[in-house]
Structure formats: C-alpha cells, structure tokens
Amino acid sequence: MNKLPKPLKETIVAAQRQYATSSNLEDVISDLKKAIPLDPGVFLGFRHFVTEAQKSEFDSICEELGLCITL
C-alpha cells in the first residue's frame, strides 16, 4: 500500500472500514480496483479479511480481473 498516493490510501482504508462493519464486498471492491495499476497486492491482500463465506466470490472477482491467487 506504500506505493499508493495518499488520497487513494485513505479511500481504500475507508472502504475497508466500511466492509468491516457491513461485510458487503461491494463496499470495498470498486475502491480496491483503483489500486490494481499501482499495486495489485493491495487487492489480493484484502482476501485475508474476506469472510470464509465470501472467499469464492472474491476469488471469482480476482479471476475476472486477471489477478492470480496463490493459496
């Protein structure tokens, strides 16, 4: 996340906080996508925080975006 501009970091942190209270992937995915060109690891690293019930949905989104997940 260090590679991201400060405004984008703040946006992503706010989205992550929203996800923490709502557990709704839609609350965070669009903001995480903005980080992909600068640091795809930010998007992939978020998988750690995704609930078990949503991991397959998150993995599908990663696949659609052409991001590889190594478990």
RAQUIFEN-V796655 format. One record per residue. RES is the residue in three letters. PHI is phi in radians with two decimals (NA if undefined). OMEGA is omega in degrees with one decimal (* if undefined). Layout:
RES PHI OMEGA
RES PHI OMEGA
//
This chain:
MET NA -179.8
ASN -1.13 -178.5
LYS -1.37 -174.8
LEU -1.50 173.7
PRO -1.11 -175.6
LYS -0.93 179.9
PRO -1.07 178.7
LEU -1.22 175.7
LYS -0.99 -178.3
GLU -1.11 178.1
THR -1.10 -178.8
ILE -1.17 178.3
VAL -1.07 178.6
ALA -1.11 178.3
ALA -1.14 178.5
GLN -1.12 177.2
ARG -1.13 178.2
GLN -1.08 178.5
TYR -1.09 -179.1
ALA -1.06 -179.6
THR -1.61 -175.3
SER -1.88 -174.1
SER 0.98 179.2
ASN -1.84 -178.3
LEU -1.01 -179.3
GLU -1.05 179.2
ASP -1.19 -172.9
VAL -2.13 -172.8
ILE -1.02 -176.3
SER -1.09 178.2
ASP -1.25 178.0
LEU -1.12 179.5
LYS -1.03 -179.2
LYS -1.12 -178.1
ALA -1.46 -173.4
ILE -0.94 -178.7
PRO -1.10 -177.4
LEU -1.60 -177.6
ASP -2.81 -178.7
PRO -1.02 179.5
GLY -1.09 177.6
VAL -1.11 179.2
PHE -1.15 -177.6
LEU -1.11 -179.7
GLY -1.15 -179.8
PHE -1.15 -179.4
ARG -0.95 179.2
HIS -1.01 -176.2
PHE -1.62 -177.4
VAL -1.27 178.9
THR -1.11 179.7
GLU -0.96 -178.5
ALA -1.14 -176.6
GLN -1.86 -177.3
LYS -1.04 -179.2
SER -1.15 176.5
GLU -1.13 179.0
PHE -1.10 178.8
ASP -1.07 177.5
SER -1.11 177.7
ILE -1.10 178.0
CYS -1.04 -179.8
GLU -1.10 177.8
GLU -1.04 -178.6
LEU -1.49 179.4
GLY 1.37 178.7
LEU -1.71 -178.4
CYS -1.64 177.3
ILE -1.96 176.0
THR -1.87 -178.1
LEU -1.71 *
//
